[in-house]
Amino acid sequence: MVRPVLRLGLVLCAAFSAAAAIGQSPPPAPAAVPPPPLAPAAALAPGSMFRADPAHTGQYASPPITAVRAQLWRLQAQDGIESSPAVAGGLVFVGSNDDHLYAIEAATGQQRWRFRAKNDVSCSPAAADGLVFVGSDDGNLYALDAATGMEKWRYKTGGDVNSSPAACAGLVFFGSDDKHLYCLDARAGVEKWRLKTRKGIKGSPAAAGGLVYVAGEGGEVYAVDAIAGTERWWFKAQKGIIGSPVAAEGILYVGDDGGNLYALDAATGQQKGLFKADKGIQTSPAFAAGLLYFGDNDGAFYAIDVAAGQIKWRAKAQKAVRSSAAVAGGMVYFGSDDGCLYALDAATGEQRWKFRAAAAVRSSPAVSGGVLFFGDDKGGVYALSGAEPPPPPAAPAPAPAAPPSALPPPPPPPVAPSALPPPSAPAPPAPPATSLVPLAPLVPPAPP
């Protein structure tokens, strides 16, 4: 059983209180006029992008799945699934290393369509305003019609696009291995701006409060004006970063490959606190109800009370946790390289259930309508439900047989001959037929 532990041997800055910034560049003076907040996108559905929303909180508006009562369906792709599903309009969108993006009926698991890129699709798609946005190792970001899979436009970068796009307010933000952060018009695919970064970008940008936050492979964390594309501040972590930051309550949280989790002031970049995990952190933190959830490469999974600056609880998987957590209805879900999808009580860390997939689970789960969607490294895409499966349809009742009619009496049997008269004597006459008793019918006759 996965349970909280008390001896940790970890370093925690109490209350994420002020700590000396490690390699941080001096933040610039605050702008005189703060950037306007991004207008909400009218067509965004809960869970329609990586980490559920533009701020990447990992919170999903869904009932809890306290027990798996049904595997609704499983679709098999031709190669591994690192992409995390996005759910919108009754469809589940997920990429595969078989070079395809799949659109799957959420209720039945039937494939609606699939789109072929020119290389792996390991990043997670985002769906907004009838379009699906996804990147590929072929260097393109694609915009597809969500209903048909028809390509609307593509934008070519100079490197792999593993950075999952964030769609917000008619804009799409994403990074590339070509050392740039991009902002495109979502409808037309026209570049609004690009920002040169010091290293390539694997993680997904988070958008909140008029700023876009993204981390690079060299450990740099950037805050960029979402409209103008100008850099507001940057911070240097100790090690490289491939995960994505989460913006919550004025603080930006992000982990690095050295096991350091940083708490930065979202407006200025000033370091507010530092947490040291056992091993490197390649997951993106989730934030809900004052707790921060994330896993590390040693299989540990943490819940941190950010106000108290204390570990609320700690759980342990059998292998590395590279699947970012999803929180919904008081439950937290994550996958592990041990091939299991874990479901824990978000407040206590008590394991409620686990589901064994066919291979390592690095795909981050998405939750929608009481159903949990995720993929595994052998190409399986799963839908798990906490509801009882519907009973199979009853077999149709056989048509009632027509009642048989009364059979007419059989003809009277021949009368056994009596002793034969002498040959010379004439045969005696046969007795009258009325002396025979007729047989009763086999069944009573039908009533009149």
Secondary structure, DSSP 8 states (H G I E B T S, - for coil): -----S----EE-GGG-----SS--------SS--------TT--TT-STTSSTT---B--S----S--EEEEEEE-SS---S--EEETTEEEEE-TTSEEEEEETTT--EEEEEE-SS---S--EEETTEEEEE-TTSEEEEEETTT--EEEEEE-SS---S--EEETTEEEEEETTTEEEEEETTT--EEEEEE-SS---S--EEETTEEEEE-TTSEEEEEETTT--EEEEEE-SS---S--EEETTEEEEE-TTSEEEEEETTT--EEEEEE-SS---S--EEETTEEEEE-TTSEEEEEETTTTEEEEEEE-SS---S--EEETTEEEEE-TTSEEEEEETTT--EEEEEE-SS---S--EEETTEEEEE-TTSEEEEEESS-------------------------------S---TTS-------GGGS-----SS-----
